Amino acid sequence: MGEQGMDGRMGFVSDHMPILRTIARRFSEERPFAGLTIAVRIHVEPKTGVLIRALVGGGARVVAMGNKGTTDDLLVVYLRNLGIEVFGSRADDDMTIASNLRRLVAERPDLVLDNGAEMIELLVGDQQSPLGATEETTSGAITLRGSLRGRVPFPVLVINDSPLKAIVENKHGVGQSVVESIRSATNLLLHRRRMVVFGYGWCGRGIAQYGRAAGADVVVIEPDSIKALEAVIDGYAVSTMEEEASRGDLFVTATGHAHVISVDDMERMKVNAVLANAGHFDNEIDVVGLRKVAVPSDRGTDITRYQFASGGSIDVIAEGRMVNLAVTGSRGNSIEIMDLGFSLQALCLERLAIDPARCSVGDQPVPADIDDWVARAMVAELR
């Protein structure tokens, strides 16, 4: 697909994002971001391209970068041809990602859209205080309430805290797209396969639901007793990694934490067990440690087999990167799902641009009036 094809794809995606399209029309008239620089760290693919165009139409100078292994290189070219500054490519490694983050911070942005709170962390270390930021992910929320707790001197609206994102995007968007991407990458029948889901947050709930709908026998690993109880009430078996390592056929991580699956865990798995990660960062499965003790071999597009000296082997999808965007041909969450999520992003950035005093310092949920407006808009579109 060349530039003309990307233009057509962007048109198709925009046609199915009516809420964001309505917001974009208003932005083009009111210009809430006039004179402001917005630094955007996001998965660069067509749906995010529609969001970036809406911000630019609202008067913003946008500087953007993608995430490791999920960038659509043709979209990067398309956006650059529109005069939008986009750093990076699908082939970026950790060093390049770190360099691109520093480039964004060096722009001294007025507003920030972050995925994983890494840019926010650099801004704090650089003693910069923009008007405000948004944070998209569970992983970023964990950082904001962990190592960055009490240290951020500007408002951060956590999109992940919105009940709309939890219910619609995380549960149904992620759940559907992760299971579809695993099936696309492997072409395996999921019926009666023991599918072990790590984490019963909203993403884990969705993966479990769509995995069961695809015929898998779903088991949940969740250390939080309340969430574990919810999983049981929802009809899933709840177990531990000690019990499941040698029993599971397919392992899917969705926790926001590093090394949820360790090398020791992987060495105890049955031959040809399949591993996939749905979390934002590519470290939930300890692939770095795995490469030190097992020999990799290509098993077809997006699948790497790791052979242990003991004779065992496991298959890792997309080297542990976010499976629903890193797998070749995957497109992430459904367009309509992200219409909701990116409408939340656009309106939160607008709030920070025109009335930052209404927001307190530090992390906080999406303002209730924004949640209400977007929810009503989506009900009107879906009814």
BALOBA-1460 file (C-alpha; in Angstrom, 3 decimals):
// residues 383
<rec num="1" residu="m" x="0.000" y="0.000" z="0.000"/>
<rec num="2" residu="g" x="1.537" y="3.299" z="-1.143"/>
<rec num="3" residu="e" x="0.708" y="6.882" z="-0.225"/>
<rec num="4" residu="q" x="-2.512" y="6.822" z="-2.246"/>
<rec num="5" residu="g" x="-3.537" y="3.603" z="-0.537"/>
<rec num="6" residu="m" x="-2.809" y="5.094" z="2.872"/>
<rec num="7" residu="d" x="-4.923" y="8.130" z="1.996"/>
<rec num="8" residu="g" x="-7.788" y="5.772" z="1.202"/>
<rec num="9" residu="r" x="-7.240" y="3.797" z="4.397"/>
<rec num="10" residu="m" x="-7.233" y="6.984" z="6.468"/>
<rec num="11" residu="g" x="-10.472" y="8.026" z="4.791"/>
<rec num="12" residu="f" x="-12.072" y="4.674" z="5.616"/>
<rec num="13" residu="v" x="-10.943" y="4.837" z="9.252"/>
<rec num="14" residu="s" x="-12.131" y="8.424" z="9.640"/>
<rec num="15" residu="d" x="-15.537" y="7.492" z="8.191"/>
<rec num="16" residu="h" x="-15.990" y="5.066" z="11.112"/>
<rec num="17" residu="m" x="-14.884" y="7.509" z="13.842"/>
<rec num="18" residu="p" x="-17.910" y="9.851" z="13.875"/>
<rec num="19" residu="i" x="-17.433" y="11.104" z="17.445"/>
<rec num="20" residu="l" x="-13.838" y="12.166" z="16.901"/>
<rec num="21" residu="r" x="-14.781" y="13.584" z="13.514"/>
<rec num="22" residu="t" x="-17.392" y="15.814" z="15.201"/>
<rec num="23" residu="i" x="-14.801" y="16.980" z="17.727"/>
<rec num="24" residu="a" x="-12.286" y="17.633" z="14.947"/>
<rec num="25" residu="r" x="-14.752" y="19.878" z="13.091"/>
<rec num="26" residu="r" x="-15.257" y="21.947" z="16.234"/>
<rec num="27" residu="f" x="-11.504" y="22.081" z="16.856"/>
<rec num="28" residu="s" x="-10.946" y="23.446" z="13.345"/>
<rec num="29" residu="e" x="-13.358" y="26.281" z="14.095"/>
<rec num="30" residu="e" x="-12.339" y="27.093" z="17.673"/>
<rec num="31" residu="r" x="-8.569" y="26.339" z="17.434"/>
<rec num="32" residu="p" x="-8.098" y="25.448" z="21.137"/>
<rec num="33" residu="f" x="-4.452" y="24.444" z="20.585"/>
<rec num="34" residu="a" x="-3.344" y="27.506" z="18.628"/>
<rec num="35" residu="g" x="0.313" y="28.271" z="19.387"/>
<rec num="36" residu="l" x="0.792" y="25.105" z="21.461"/>
<rec num="37" residu="t" x="3.138" y="22.177" z="20.899"/>
<rec num="38" residu="i" x="1.727" y="18.740" z="21.728"/>
<rec num="39" residu="a" x="4.198" y="15.875" z="22.159"/>
<rec num="40" residu="v" x="2.510" y="12.574" z="21.327"/>
<rec num="41" residu="r" x="3.877" y="9.153" z="22.249"/>
<rec num="42" residu="i" x="1.429" y="6.666" z="20.792"/>
<rec num="43" residu="h" x="1.078" y="3.556" z="18.647"/>
<rec num="44" residu="v" x="1.371" y="5.152" z="15.206"/>
<rec num="45" residu="e" x="-1.309" y="3.513" z="13.054"/>
<rec num="46" residu="p" x="-4.287" y="4.859" z="11.052"/>
<rec num="47" residu="k" x="-6.670" y="5.405" z="13.989"/>
<rec num="48" residu="t" x="-4.049" y="7.419" z="15.869"/>
<rec num="49" residu="g" x="-3.386" y="9.248" z="12.614"/>
<rec num="50" residu="v" x="-6.993" y="10.512" z="12.703"/>
<rec num="51" residu="l" x="-6.423" y="11.779" z="16.262"/>
<rec num="52" residu="i" x="-3.168" y="13.513" z="15.299"/>
<rec num="53" residu="r" x="-4.885" y="15.239" z="12.364"/>
<rec num="54" residu="a" x="-7.651" y="16.447" z="14.700"/>
<rec num="55" residu="l" x="-5.085" y="18.019" z="17.038"/>
<rec num="56" residu="v" x="-3.269" y="19.683" z="14.138"/>
<rec num="57" residu="g" x="-6.612" y="20.941" z="12.806"/>
<rec num="58" residu="g" x="-7.164" y="22.512" z="16.219"/>
<rec num="59" residu="g" x="-4.046" y="24.628" z="15.794"/>
<rec num="60" residu="a" x="-1.437" y="22.417" z="17.453"/>
<rec num="61" residu="r" x="2.085" y="21.758" z="16.341"/>
<rec num="62" residu="v" x="2.318" y="18.010" z="16.902"/>
<rec num="63" residu="v" x="5.570" y="16.117" z="17.353"/>
<rec num="64" residu="a" x="4.991" y="12.388" z="17.608"/>
<rec num="65" residu="m" x="6.708" y="9.042" z="17.986"/>
<rec num="66" residu="g" x="5.619" y="5.437" z="17.970"/>
<rec num="67" residu="n" x="6.157" y="2.433" z="20.191"/>
<rec num="68" residu="k" x="8.488" y="-0.507" z="19.729"/>
<rec num="69" residu="g" x="7.428" y="-2.864" z="16.971"/>
<rec num="70" residu="t" x="3.975" y="-1.355" z="16.329"/>
<rec num="71" residu="t" x="4.629" y="1.657" z="14.069"/>
<rec num="72" residu="d" x="3.013" y="1.726" z="10.627"/>
<rec num="73" residu="d" x="5.881" y="3.003" z="8.474"/>
<rec num="74" residu="l" x="3.594" y="4.007" z="5.597"/>
<rec num="75" residu="l" x="1.542" y="6.144" z="7.976"/>
<rec num="76" residu="v" x="4.731" y="7.838" z="9.181"/>
<rec num="77" residu="v" x="5.475" y="8.862" z="5.594"/>
<rec num="78" residu="y" x="1.867" y="9.994" z="5.100"/>
<rec num="79" residu="l" x="1.919" y="12.185" z="8.227"/>
<rec num="80" residu="r" x="5.313" y="13.639" z="7.385"/>
<rec num="81" residu="n" x="3.983" y="14.619" z="3.972"/>
<rec num="82" residu="l" x="1.267" y="16.566" z="5.816"/>
<rec num="83" residu="g" x="4.008" y="18.491" z="7.611"/>
<rec num="84" residu="i" x="3.659" y="16.601" z="10.901"/>
<rec num="85" residu="e" x="6.893" y="15.704" z="12.690"/>
<rec num="86" residu="v" x="6.971" y="11.962" z="13.409"/>
<rec num="87" residu="f" x="10.039" y="10.171" z="14.760"/>
<rec num="88" residu="g" x="10.854" y="6.493" z="14.423"/>
<rec num="89" residu="s" x="9.862" y="3.353" z="12.549"/>
<rec num="90" residu="r" x="8.576" y="-0.174" z="13.155"/>
<rec num="91" residu="a" x="12.176" y="-1.410" z="13.431"/>
<rec num="92" residu="d" x="13.045" y="0.855" z="16.381"/>
<rec num="93" residu="d" x="14.934" y="-0.849" z="19.191"/>
<rec num="94" residu="d" x="15.065" y="0.193" z="22.845"/>
<rec num="95" residu="m" x="17.953" y="2.596" z="22.237"/>
<rec num="96" residu="t" x="16.125" y="4.346" z="19.389"/>
<rec num="97" residu="i" x="12.925" y="4.597" z="21.435"/>
<rec num="98" residu="a" x="14.878" y="6.198" z="24.289"/>
<rec num="99" residu="s" x="16.517" y="8.639" z="21.869"/>
<rec num="100" residu="n" x="13.162" y="9.596" z="20.343"/>
<rec num="101" residu="l" x="11.684" y="10.192" z="23.788"/>
<rec num="102" residu="r" x="14.510" y="12.599" z="24.557"/>
<rec num="103" residu="r" x="13.851" y="14.365" z="21.245"/>
<rec num="104" residu="l" x="10.223" y="14.909" z="22.235"/>
<rec num="105" residu="v" x="11.191" y="16.234" z="25.662"/>
<rec num="106" residu="a" x="13.711" y="18.589" z="24.021"/>
<rec num="107" residu="e" x="10.797" y="20.229" z="22.188"/>
<rec num="108" residu="r" x="9.605" y="21.560" z="25.579"/>
<rec num="109" residu="p" x="5.977" y="20.672" z="24.816"/>
<rec num="110" residu="d" x="3.008" y="22.585" z="26.186"/>
<rec num="111" residu="l" x="0.879" y="19.422" z="26.314"/>
<rec num="112" residu="v" x="1.763" y="15.730" z="26.395"/>
<rec num="113" residu="l" x="-0.048" y="12.582" z="25.293"/>
<rec num="114" residu="d" x="1.862" y="9.660" z="26.796"/>
<rec num="115" residu="n" x="1.698" y="5.873" z="26.615"/>
<rec num="116" residu="g" x="3.538" y="4.277" z="29.513"/>
<rec num="117" residu="a" x="4.487" y="7.513" z="31.391"/>
<rec num="118" residu="e" x="8.068" y="7.382" z="30.117"/>
<rec num="119" residu="m" x="7.876" y="10.867" z="28.608"/>
<rec num="120" residu="i" x="6.253" y="12.209" z="31.764"/>
<rec num="121" residu="e" x="9.106" y="10.682" z="33.780"/>
<rec num="122" residu="l" x="11.688" y="12.413" z="31.560"/>
<rec num="123" residu="l" x="9.850" y="15.751" z="31.836"/>
<rec num="124" residu="v" x="9.885" y="15.480" z="35.643"/>
<rec num="125" residu="g" x="13.601" y="14.670" z="35.596"/>
<rec num="126" residu="d" x="14.199" y="17.645" z="33.285"/>
<rec num="127" residu="q" x="12.182" y="19.887" z="35.653"/>
<rec num="128" residu="q" x="9.752" y="20.782" z="32.899"/>
<rec num="129" residu="s" x="6.146" y="21.571" z="33.784"/>
<rec num="130" residu="p" x="3.824" y="21.640" z="30.770"/>
<rec num="131" residu="l" x="0.198" y="22.713" z="31.050"/>
<rec num="132" residu="g" x="-0.669" y="19.058" z="31.511"/>
<rec num="133" residu="a" x="-0.563" y="15.549" z="30.133"/>
<rec num="134" residu="t" x="-2.730" y="12.560" z="29.425"/>
<rec num="135" residu="e" x="-1.701" y="8.961" z="30.089"/>
<rec num="136" residu="e" x="-3.315" y="6.171" z="28.091"/>
<rec num="137" residu="t" x="-2.243" y="2.918" z="29.728"/>
<rec num="138" residu="t" x="-2.415" y="0.700" z="32.791"/>
<rec num="139" residu="s" x="1.396" y="0.501" z="32.709"/>
<rec num="140" residu="g" x="1.671" y="4.283" z="32.849"/>
<rec num="141" residu="a" x="-0.846" y="4.531" z="35.673"/>
<rec num="142" residu="i" x="1.242" y="2.059" z="37.685"/>
<rec num="143" residu="t" x="4.328" y="4.269" z="37.209"/>
<rec num="144" residu="l" x="2.431" y="7.454" z="38.124"/>
<rec num="145" residu="r" x="1.239" y="5.876" z="41.370"/>
<rec num="146" residu="g" x="4.553" y="4.157" z="42.041"/>
<rec num="147" residu="s" x="7.927" y="5.702" z="41.269"/>
<rec num="148" residu="l" x="6.387" y="9.064" z="40.246"/>
<rec num="149" residu="r" x="3.972" y="9.335" z="43.155"/>
<rec num="150" residu="g" x="3.962" y="12.914" z="44.501"/>
<rec num="151" residu="r" x="6.644" y="14.053" z="42.043"/>
<rec num="152" residu="v" x="4.645" y="15.267" z="39.024"/>
<rec num="153" residu="p" x="4.156" y="19.081" z="39.223"/>
<rec num="154" residu="f" x="1.467" y="19.273" z="36.524"/>
<rec num="155" residu="p" x="-1.938" y="17.653" z="35.910"/>
<rec num="156" residu="v" x="-2.045" y="14.200" z="34.333"/>
<rec num="157" residu="l" x="-5.457" y="12.981" z="33.205"/>
<rec num="158" residu="v" x="-5.314" y="9.169" z="33.233"/>
<rec num="159" residu="i" x="-7.448" y="7.988" z="30.332"/>
<rec num="160" residu="n" x="-7.102" y="4.442" z="31.629"/>
<rec num="161" residu="d" x="-9.092" y="5.442" z="34.737"/>
<rec num="162" residu="s" x="-12.178" y="6.275" z="32.680"/>
<rec num="163" residu="p" x="-14.916" y="3.657" z="33.079"/>
<rec num="164" residu="l" x="-15.543" y="4.105" z="29.356"/>
<rec num="165" residu="k" x="-12.021" y="3.048" z="28.467"/>
<rec num="166" residu="a" x="-12.160" y="0.183" z="30.946"/>
<rec num="167" residu="i" x="-15.457" y="-1.257" z="29.758"/>
<rec num="168" residu="v" x="-15.382" y="-0.458" z="26.059"/>
<rec num="169" residu="e" x="-11.736" y="-0.249" z="24.986"/>
<rec num="170" residu="n" x="-9.906" y="-2.458" z="27.464"/>
<rec num="171" residu="k" x="-12.474" y="-5.211" z="27.890"/>
<rec num="172" residu="h" x="-14.063" y="-5.453" z="24.467"/>
<rec num="173" residu="g" x="-11.493" y="-3.751" z="22.229"/>
<rec num="174" residu="v" x="-8.397" y="-5.419" z="23.648"/>
<rec num="175" residu="g" x="-10.162" y="-8.704" z="24.349"/>
<rec num="176" residu="q" x="-11.395" y="-9.101" z="20.789"/>
<rec num="177" residu="s" x="-8.254" y="-7.879" z="19.025"/>
<rec num="178" residu="v" x="-5.812" y="-9.898" z="21.145"/>
<rec num="179" residu="v" x="-7.616" y="-13.182" z="20.544"/>
<rec num="180" residu="e" x="-7.997" y="-12.378" z="16.827"/>
<rec num="181" residu="s" x="-4.285" y="-11.532" z="16.550"/>
<rec num="182" residu="i" x="-3.202" y="-14.742" z="18.284"/>
<rec num="183" residu="r" x="-5.346" y="-16.789" z="15.925"/>
<rec num="184" residu="s" x="-4.044" y="-14.832" z="12.933"/>
<rec num="185" residu="a" x="-0.394" y="-15.295" z="13.919"/>
<rec num="186" residu="t" x="-0.646" y="-18.997" z="14.750"/>
<rec num="187" residu="n" x="-3.624" y="-20.250" z="12.697"/>
<rec num="188" residu="l" x="-4.295" y="-22.588" z="15.620"/>
<rec num="189" residu="l" x="-7.672" y="-23.900" z="16.731"/>
<rec num="190" residu="l" x="-8.335" y="-22.540" z="20.232"/>
<rec num="191" residu="h" x="-11.046" y="-25.045" z="21.128"/>
<rec num="192" residu="r" x="-10.087" y="-27.019" z="24.247"/>
<rec num="193" residu="r" x="-6.659" y="-25.405" z="24.447"/>
<rec num="194" residu="r" x="-5.801" y="-24.404" z="27.998"/>
<rec num="195" residu="m" x="-5.466" y="-20.612" z="27.765"/>
<rec num="196" residu="v" x="-3.789" y="-19.059" z="30.805"/>
<rec num="197" residu="v" x="-4.551" y="-15.353" z="31.211"/>
<rec num="198" residu="f" x="-2.334" y="-13.321" z="33.526"/>
<rec num="199" residu="g" x="-4.227" y="-10.501" z="35.201"/>
<rec num="200" residu="y" x="-7.967" y="-9.978" z="35.637"/>
<rec num="201" residu="g" x="-8.077" y="-6.259" z="35.155"/>
<rec num="202" residu="w" x="-10.267" y="-4.943" z="32.372"/>
<rec num="203" residu="c" x="-7.959" y="-6.168" z="29.611"/>
<rec num="204" residu="g" x="-7.641" y="-9.585" z="31.235"/>
<rec num="205" residu="r" x="-11.424" y="-9.796" z="31.611"/>
<rec num="206" residu="g" x="-11.828" y="-9.128" z="27.904"/>
<rec num="207" residu="i" x="-9.153" y="-11.598" z="26.824"/>
<rec num="208" residu="a" x="-10.718" y="-14.273" z="29.010"/>
<rec num="209" residu="q" x="-14.200" y="-13.549" z="27.632"/>
<rec num="210" residu="y" x="-13.187" y="-13.588" z="23.974"/>
<rec num="211" residu="g" x="-10.885" y="-16.571" z="24.520"/>
<rec num="212" residu="r" x="-13.750" y="-18.557" z="25.997"/>
<rec num="213" residu="a" x="-16.010" y="-17.460" z="23.126"/>
<rec num="214" residu="a" x="-13.371" y="-18.857" z="20.736"/>
<rec num="215" residu="g" x="-13.567" y="-22.229" z="22.473"/>
<rec num="216" residu="a" x="-10.546" y="-22.097" z="24.788"/>
<rec num="217" residu="d" x="-10.534" y="-23.495" z="28.308"/>
<rec num="218" residu="v" x="-9.589" y="-20.302" z="30.149"/>
<rec num="219" residu="v" x="-7.632" y="-20.209" z="33.410"/>
<rec num="220" residu="v" x="-6.872" y="-16.952" z="35.221"/>
<rec num="221" residu="i" x="-3.802" y="-16.135" z="37.301"/>
<rec num="222" residu="e" x="-4.527" y="-13.148" z="39.529"/>
<rec num="223" residu="p" x="-2.849" y="-12.406" z="42.898"/>
<rec num="224" residu="d" x="-5.473" y="-9.845" z="43.966"/>
<rec num="225" residu="s" x="-8.073" y="-11.741" z="45.979"/>
<rec num="226" residu="i" x="-11.029" y="-9.550" z="44.955"/>
<rec num="227" residu="k" x="-10.262" y="-9.830" z="41.241"/>
<rec num="228" residu="a" x="-9.608" y="-13.557" z="41.641"/>
<rec num="229" residu="l" x="-13.035" y="-13.933" z="43.223"/>
<rec num="230" residu="e" x="-14.586" y="-12.012" z="40.342"/>
<rec num="231" residu="a" x="-12.897" y="-14.363" z="37.878"/>
<rec num="232" residu="v" x="-14.306" y="-17.383" z="39.705"/>
<rec num="233" residu="i" x="-17.807" y="-15.863" z="39.793"/>
<rec num="234" residu="d" x="-17.477" y="-15.153" z="36.065"/>
<rec num="235" residu="g" x="-16.947" y="-18.875" z="35.560"/>
<rec num="236" residu="y" x="-13.177" y="-19.183" z="35.118"/>
<rec num="237" residu="a" x="-10.773" y="-21.456" z="36.918"/>
<rec num="238" residu="v" x="-8.255" y="-19.514" z="39.036"/>
<rec num="239" residu="s" x="-4.832" y="-21.010" z="39.468"/>
<rec num="240" residu="t" x="-1.147" y="-20.206" z="40.004"/>
<rec num="241" residu="m" x="1.877" y="-20.198" z="37.721"/>
<rec num="242" residu="e" x="3.362" y="-23.052" z="39.723"/>
<rec num="243" residu="e" x="0.390" y="-25.203" z="38.713"/>
<rec num="244" residu="e" x="-0.115" y="-23.919" z="35.178"/>
<rec num="245" residu="a" x="3.430" y="-23.790" z="33.772"/>
<rec num="246" residu="s" x="3.372" y="-27.456" z="32.811"/>
<rec num="247" residu="r" x="-0.348" y="-27.546" z="31.960"/>
<rec num="248" residu="g" x="-1.059" y="-24.506" z="29.811"/>
<rec num="249" residu="d" x="-1.148" y="-24.508" z="26.011"/>
<rec num="250" residu="l" x="-1.365" y="-20.737" z="25.502"/>
<rec num="251" residu="f" x="-0.180" y="-18.032" z="27.924"/>
<rec num="252" residu="v" x="-1.291" y="-14.397" z="27.577"/>
<rec num="253" residu="t" x="-0.026" y="-11.570" z="29.805"/>
<rec num="254" residu="a" x="-2.092" y="-8.444" z="30.512"/>
<rec num="255" residu="t" x="-0.799" y="-7.002" z="33.790"/>
<rec num="256" residu="g" x="1.356" y="-3.916" z="33.171"/>
<rec num="257" residu="h" x="4.180" y="-5.478" z="35.221"/>
<rec num="258" residu="a" x="7.590" y="-6.745" z="34.133"/>
<rec num="259" residu="h" x="8.639" y="-10.424" z="34.069"/>
<rec num="260" residu="v" x="5.232" y="-11.842" z="34.872"/>
<rec num="261" residu="i" x="6.476" y="-14.940" z="33.059"/>
<rec num="262" residu="s" x="10.063" y="-15.718" z="34.088"/>
<rec num="263" residu="v" x="12.681" y="-17.847" z="32.374"/>
<rec num="264" residu="d" x="12.207" y="-20.513" z="35.044"/>
<rec num="265" residu="d" x="8.493" y="-20.557" z="34.256"/>
<rec num="266" residu="m" x="9.173" y="-20.985" z="30.550"/>
<rec num="267" residu="e" x="11.622" y="-23.835" z="31.106"/>
<rec num="268" residu="r" x="8.855" y="-25.763" z="32.886"/>
<rec num="269" residu="m" x="6.296" y="-25.339" z="30.104"/>
<rec num="270" residu="k" x="5.153" y="-28.162" z="27.867"/>
<rec num="271" residu="v" x="6.771" y="-28.523" z="24.467"/>
<rec num="272" residu="n" x="5.558" y="-25.930" z="21.962"/>
<rec num="273" residu="a" x="3.496" y="-23.915" z="24.426"/>
<rec num="274" residu="v" x="2.588" y="-20.547" z="22.880"/>
<rec num="275" residu="l" x="3.211" y="-17.210" z="24.635"/>
<rec num="276" residu="a" x="1.768" y="-13.777" z="23.813"/>
<rec num="277" residu="n" x="1.748" y="-10.398" z="25.530"/>
<rec num="278" residu="a" x="-1.131" y="-7.911" z="25.488"/>
<rec num="279" residu="g" x="0.510" y="-5.325" z="27.765"/>
<rec num="280" residu="h" x="1.957" y="-2.010" z="26.657"/>
<rec num="281" residu="f" x="5.607" y="-2.879" z="27.351"/>
<rec num="282" residu="d" x="7.411" y="-5.873" z="25.860"/>
<rec num="283" residu="n" x="8.879" y="-7.069" z="29.168"/>
<rec num="284" residu="e" x="5.941" y="-8.931" z="30.716"/>
<rec num="285" residu="i" x="7.453" y="-12.063" z="29.182"/>
<rec num="286" residu="d" x="11.169" y="-12.093" z="30.033"/>
<rec num="287" residu="v" x="12.346" y="-12.491" z="26.453"/>
<rec num="288" residu="v" x="15.703" y="-10.833" z="27.225"/>
<rec num="289" residu="g" x="16.451" y="-13.495" z="29.834"/>
<rec num="290" residu="l" x="15.062" y="-16.205" z="27.558"/>
<rec num="291" residu="r" x="17.568" y="-15.366" z="24.824"/>
<rec num="292" residu="k" x="20.410" y="-16.021" z="27.259"/>
<rec num="293" residu="v" x="19.438" y="-19.629" z="27.898"/>
<rec num="294" residu="a" x="17.562" y="-20.792" z="24.778"/>
<rec num="295" residu="v" x="18.336" y="-20.907" z="21.069"/>
<rec num="296" residu="p" x="15.857" y="-18.989" z="18.875"/>
<rec num="297" residu="s" x="14.669" y="-20.096" z="15.449"/>
<rec num="298" residu="d" x="12.133" y="-18.624" z="13.053"/>
<rec num="299" residu="r" x="8.903" y="-20.636" z="12.929"/>
<rec num="300" residu="g" x="7.167" y="-18.453" z="10.373"/>
<rec num="301" residu="t" x="6.031" y="-14.849" z="10.393"/>
<rec num="302" residu="d" x="5.777" y="-13.423" z="13.930"/>
<rec num="303" residu="i" x="6.610" y="-16.682" z="15.734"/>
<rec num="304" residu="t" x="9.980" y="-17.467" z="17.304"/>
<rec num="305" residu="r" x="10.701" y="-20.894" z="18.758"/>
<rec num="306" residu="y" x="13.081" y="-21.033" z="21.703"/>
<rec num="307" residu="q" x="14.845" y="-24.368" z="22.210"/>
<rec num="308" residu="f" x="16.173" y="-25.224" z="25.662"/>
<rec num="309" residu="a" x="19.198" y="-27.413" z="26.299"/>
<rec num="310" residu="s" x="16.875" y="-29.806" z="28.120"/>
<rec num="311" residu="g" x="15.059" y="-30.525" z="24.856"/>
<rec num="312" residu="g" x="11.963" y="-28.468" z="25.615"/>
<rec num="313" residu="s" x="10.784" y="-25.588" z="23.489"/>
<rec num="314" residu="i" x="8.266" y="-22.741" z="23.507"/>
<rec num="315" residu="d" x="6.872" y="-20.456" z="20.796"/>
<rec num="316" residu="v" x="6.732" y="-16.693" z="21.431"/>
<rec num="317" residu="i" x="4.511" y="-14.453" z="19.309"/>
<rec num="318" residu="a" x="6.005" y="-11.119" z="18.126"/>
<rec num="319" residu="e" x="8.929" y="-11.449" z="20.555"/>
<rec num="320" residu="g" x="6.641" y="-10.479" z="23.430"/>
<rec num="321" residu="r" x="5.594" y="-7.136" z="21.973"/>
<rec num="322" residu="m" x="1.965" y="-5.972" z="22.120"/>
<rec num="323" residu="v" x="0.369" y="-8.790" z="20.150"/>
<rec num="324" residu="n" x="-2.646" y="-6.965" z="18.718"/>
<rec num="325" residu="l" x="-0.452" y="-4.357" z="17.014"/>
<rec num="326" residu="a" x="2.908" y="-6.112" z="16.559"/>
<rec num="327" residu="v" x="1.640" y="-9.142" z="14.620"/>
<rec num="328" residu="t" x="1.962" y="-8.658" z="10.864"/>
<rec num="329" residu="g" x="-1.337" y="-7.450" z="9.433"/>
<rec num="330" residu="s" x="-2.911" y="-6.752" z="12.828"/>
<rec num="331" residu="r" x="-4.780" y="-3.482" z="13.203"/>
<rec num="332" residu="g" x="-5.276" y="-3.204" z="16.957"/>
<rec num="333" residu="n" x="-8.624" y="-2.464" z="18.538"/>
<rec num="334" residu="s" x="-11.670" y="-1.937" z="16.343"/>
<rec num="335" residu="i" x="-12.060" y="1.500" z="14.760"/>
<rec num="336" residu="e" x="-15.289" y="2.311" z="16.610"/>
<rec num="337" residu="i" x="-13.715" y="1.285" z="19.915"/>
<rec num="338" residu="m" x="-10.857" y="3.731" z="19.405"/>
<rec num="339" residu="d" x="-13.277" y="6.451" z="18.314"/>
<rec num="340" residu="l" x="-14.355" y="6.475" z="21.942"/>
<rec num="341" residu="g" x="-10.825" y="6.266" z="23.381"/>
<rec num="342" residu="f" x="-9.359" y="8.987" z="21.188"/>
<rec num="343" residu="s" x="-12.356" y="11.244" z="21.744"/>
<rec num="344" residu="l" x="-11.529" y="11.054" z="25.448"/>
<rec num="345" residu="q" x="-7.916" y="11.933" z="24.610"/>
<rec num="346" residu="a" x="-8.871" y="14.884" z="22.407"/>
<rec num="347" residu="l" x="-11.284" y="16.392" z="24.920"/>
<rec num="348" residu="c" x="-8.897" y="15.921" z="27.854"/>
<rec num="349" residu="l" x="-6.102" y="17.673" z="25.948"/>
<rec num="350" residu="e" x="-8.535" y="20.478" z="25.126"/>
<rec num="351" residu="r" x="-9.438" y="20.839" z="28.823"/>
<rec num="352" residu="l" x="-5.763" y="21.075" z="29.734"/>
<rec num="353" residu="a" x="-5.168" y="23.640" z="26.978"/>
<rec num="354" residu="i" x="-8.006" y="26.039" z="27.727"/>
<rec num="355" residu="d" x="-8.682" y="25.579" z="31.443"/>
<rec num="356" residu="p" x="-5.792" y="23.792" z="33.207"/>
<rec num="357" residu="a" x="-6.716" y="25.447" z="36.519"/>
<rec num="358" residu="r" x="-9.766" y="23.146" z="36.713"/>
<rec num="359" residu="c" x="-7.371" y="20.212" z="37.098"/>
<rec num="360" residu="s" x="-5.284" y="19.473" z="40.180"/>
<rec num="361" residu="v" x="-1.576" y="18.642" z="40.143"/>
<rec num="362" residu="g" x="-0.666" y="14.971" z="39.640"/>
<rec num="363" residu="d" x="-2.584" y="11.996" z="38.311"/>
<rec num="364" residu="q" x="-6.373" y="12.109" z="38.267"/>
<rec num="365" residu="p" x="-9.265" y="10.535" z="36.371"/>
<rec num="366" residu="v" x="-10.930" y="11.891" z="33.252"/>
<rec num="367" residu="p" x="-13.330" y="14.733" z="34.216"/>
<rec num="368" residu="a" x="-16.865" y="13.396" z="34.718"/>
<rec num="369" residu="d" x="-18.429" y="15.788" z="32.204"/>
<rec num="370" residu="i" x="-16.089" y="14.508" z="29.469"/>
<rec num="371" residu="d" x="-16.941" y="10.887" z="30.304"/>
<rec num="372" residu="d" x="-20.636" y="11.770" z="30.191"/>
<rec num="373" residu="w" x="-20.443" y="13.566" z="26.828"/>
<rec num="374" residu="v" x="-18.494" y="10.782" z="25.127"/>
<rec num="375" residu="a" x="-20.731" y="8.053" z="26.585"/>
<rec num="376" residu="r" x="-23.860" y="9.808" z="25.318"/>
<rec num="377" residu="a" x="-22.288" y="10.310" z="21.905"/>
<rec num="378" residu="m" x="-21.384" y="6.618" z="21.585"/>
<rec num="379" residu="v" x="-24.831" y="5.475" z="22.725"/>
<rec num="380" residu="a" x="-26.332" y="7.717" z="20.033"/>
<rec num="381" residu="e" x="-24.051" y="6.129" z="17.411"/>
<rec num="382" residu="l" x="-24.676" y="2.526" z="18.461"/>
<rec num="383" residu="r" x="-28.385" y="2.469" z="19.316"/>
